[in-house]
Amino acid sequence: MKRDRLLVGALSVVLAILSTTSATALRVEFDDPGDIADWELGPGATATVADGKLELASGALDSGIFFGKEEWTDYTMEVHARKQEGTPYFHLFVRTQNPTQDFYFMELSYNSNTTSVFKMQGFVLTEITGGARPARPASKDAAGGDAYTLVFEVEGETLRTYIDGELMVETADATYANGRPGLGGRDSTVWYDYVEINGPGIDTTPVAPGGKLAALWSDLKQRQR
């Protein structure tokens, strides 16, 4: 009985920790091809889900795969991406309009070794980085192709991009107030481990892996034996 009380007490502590450290977001980890069943492929793009990854290839256009709802306004998108050999650029899109030819995107360039932000409007490309392009950081994990954690945030007219936790670009533009997020590039092949979206009005799911609590509970019981 005493051991059970100790276990319950320890579990209460674990729950308190999880409640303060785990967040909620719309998160897709590409465990099943059905994860992208209702996503929209842009011109020239192909997508495959296998082995817990989304493999996305885009053609000569700035294109990719788009998801979510057109009415989404302010949100933060985070991905973990690994670019494949020969890829000159890859992108994250925000506030994508319908049809998918109008949007904002952040770009990682291997031609200029920089990162930047653009606006596409009717297939007319305008750079809105708002100053000199920051240098593209060296990947901290280059095994099997450079890997990065990328964040693109839109808040009102402000757009911010981050690479591996470091602010790269902060700029402003009032052309698009809402629209869907997306993943992609130009002449690129990129693997994505997950995509996560936070923002007002976005249906959320727990970020913390479902097995975390069970694993902690099992560990606590083992220690009490």
Residue pairs with C-beta under 8 A, 6 or more apart in sequence:
3 224
6 224
7 220
7 221
7 224
10 220
11 217
11 220
14 213
14 216
14 217
14 220
15 213
18 208
18 212
18 213
22 206
22 207
22 208
23 198
23 207
24 204
24 205
24 206
24 207
25 196
25 197
25 198
25 202
25 204
25 205
25 207
26 68
26 196
26 197
26 198
26 202
26 203
26 204
26 205
27 194
27 195
27 196
27 197
27 205
27 207
28 35
28 36
28 194
28 195
28 196
29 35
29 52
29 193
29 194
30 36
30 49
30 52
30 53
30 54
30 192
30 193
30 194
31 52
32 49
33 48
33 49
33 50
35 49
35 54
36 47
36 49
36 54
36 65
36 67
38 67
39 47
39 65
39 66
39 67
40 65
40 66
40 67
40 100
41 47
41 64
41 65
42 58
42 61
42 63
42 64
42 65
42 66
42 100
42 182
42 184
43 59
43 61
43 63
43 100
44 58
44 59
44 60
44 61
44 63
45 56
45 57
45 58
45 59
45 63
45 64
45 65
45 184
46 56
46 57
47 54
47 55
47 56
47 57
47 65
48 54
48 55
49 55
52 193
53 191
53 192
53 193
54 65
54 183
54 191
54 192
54 195
55 189
55 190
55 191
56 64
56 65
56 183
56 184
56 185
56 188
56 189
56 190
56 191
56 192
57 188
57 189
58 64
58 184
58 185
58 186
58 187
58 188
59 186
59 187
60 186
60 187
61 186
62 91
62 105
62 118
62 120
62 125
62 184
62 185
62 186
63 100
63 184
63 186
64 91
64 93
64 182
64 183
64 184
64 185
65 182
65 183
65 184
66 93
66 96
66 100
66 180
66 181
66 182
67 180
67 181
67 182
68 180
68 181
68 197
68 202
69 180
70 97
70 98
70 178
70 179
70 180
71 178
71 201
72 178
72 179
72 180
72 181
72 197
72 199
72 201
72 202
73 154
73 177
73 178
73 199
73 200
73 201
74 154
74 155
74 156
74 199
74 200
75 94
75 153
75 154
75 181
75 197
75 198
75 199
75 200
75 202
76 151
76 152
76 153
76 154
76 197
76 198
76 199
77 92
77 94
77 151
77 152
77 153
77 181
77 195
77 196
77 197
78 149
78 150
78 151
78 195
78 196
78 197
79 92
79 149
79 150
79 183
79 192
79 193
79 194
79 195
79 196
80 147
80 148
80 149
80 150
80 192
80 193
80 194
81 90
81 147
81 148
81 150
81 183
81 190
81 191
81 192
81 193
82 141
82 144
82 145
82 146
82 147
82 148
82 190
82 191
82 192
82 193
83 90
83 108
83 110
83 145
83 146
83 147
83 188
83 189
83 190
84 145
84 188
84 189
84 190
84 191
85 145
86 189
87 110
87 145
87 185
87 187
87 188
87 189
87 190
88 109
88 110
88 111
88 186
88 187
88 188
89 107
89 108
89 109
89 110
89 111
89 185
89 186
89 187
89 188
90 107
90 108
90 184
90 185
90 188
90 190
91 105
91 106
91 107
91 108
91 183
91 184
91 185
91 186
91 188
92 105
92 106
92 150
92 152
92 161
92 181
92 182
92 183
93 103
93 104
93 105
93 180
93 181
93 182
93 183
93 184
94 103
94 104
94 105
94 152
94 154
94 159
94 179
94 181
94 182
95 103
95 104
95 154
95 176
95 177
95 178
95 179
95 180
96 102
96 103
96 179
96 180
96 181
96 182
97 103
97 176
97 179
100 182
101 120
101 122
101 123
102 120
102 121
102 122
102 176
102 179
103 119
103 120
103 176
103 179
103 182
104 117
104 118
104 119
104 120
104 128
104 154
104 159
104 173
104 176
105 117
105 118
105 120
105 184
106 115
106 116
106 117
106 150
106 152
106 161
106 168
106 169
107 115
107 116
107 117
107 118
107 185
108 115
108 136
108 148
108 150
108 163
109 115
109 116
109 136
110 136
112 133
113 135
113 136
114 133
114 134
114 135
114 136
115 133
115 134
115 135
115 136
115 161
115 163
115 168
115 169
116 127
116 129
116 133
116 169
117 127
117 128
117 129
117 130
117 159
117 161
117 169
117 171
118 125
118 126
118 127
118 128
118 129
119 125
119 126
119 127
119 128
119 173
119 175
119 176
120 126
121 175
128 159
128 171
128 173
129 169
129 171
130 169
130 170
130 171
130 172
131 171
134 168
134 169
136 163
137 148
137 163
137 164
137 166
139 146
139 147
139 148
140 147
140 164
141 147
145 191
148 163
148 164
149 163
149 164
149 165
150 161
150 162
150 163
151 160
151 161
151 162
151 163
152 159
152 160
152 161
152 181
153 159
153 160
153 161
153 162
157 172
157 173
157 174
158 170
158 171
158 172
159 169
159 170
159 171
159 172
159 173
160 167
160 169
160 170
161 167
161 168
161 169
162 168
181 195
181 197
183 190
183 192
183 195
184 190
196 207
198 204
